[in-house]
């Protein structure tokens, strides 16, 4: 279990680091932005989370929408570079 906790955040840990609610982070997981469903529990790879967090610096009142817009924009840019 120690290896898992070294490599993954729980939804609650990720929520604290993003300054979001657990529900908002769970929705990000369900939408496929971050996280993996392992044995019925959402776990968020720490490296992927840090990449996600670096891109989405939420500010303002509708932070989740802004986070998703920033993430989508970054993904479009990275996909065009891969081809």
C-alpha positions, -999 to +999 in steps of 0.1 A: +000+000+000+029+023+006+039+022-031+004+033-041+004+062-017+038+073-030+025+072-066-011+083-063-033+109-046-068+102-034-096+125-045-095+143-011-057+149-014-061+162-050-090+184-039-069+201-012-041+207-037-064+222-063-084+242-038-116+224-050-142+202-034-140+164-035-170+164-057-154+187-083-123+165-084-144+133-087-162+149-117-128+156-132-120+120-128-153+108-143-148+131-172-114+116-179-092+146-172-073+130-143-074+098-123-079+061-128-106+039-113-087+011-095-107-015-076-136+009-074-115+038-060-104+068-079-067+073-077-048+101-093-012+096-105+010+122-089+030+130-120+000+134-142-017+155-114+013+178-112+012+183-150-025+190-148-021+214-119+007+233-137-016+240-167-047+249-147-042+277-123-078+284-113-088+319-105-122+336-102-156+324-092-161+297-119-128+280-113-137+245-125-149+258-159-117+278-163-096+248-153-112+226-180-109+253-206-072+256-199-067+218-199-085+215-233-065+243-248-032+227-236-043+193-250-051+208-284-016+224-285+002+192-275-017+170-300-008+194-329+029+191-319+028+153-318+017+149-355 
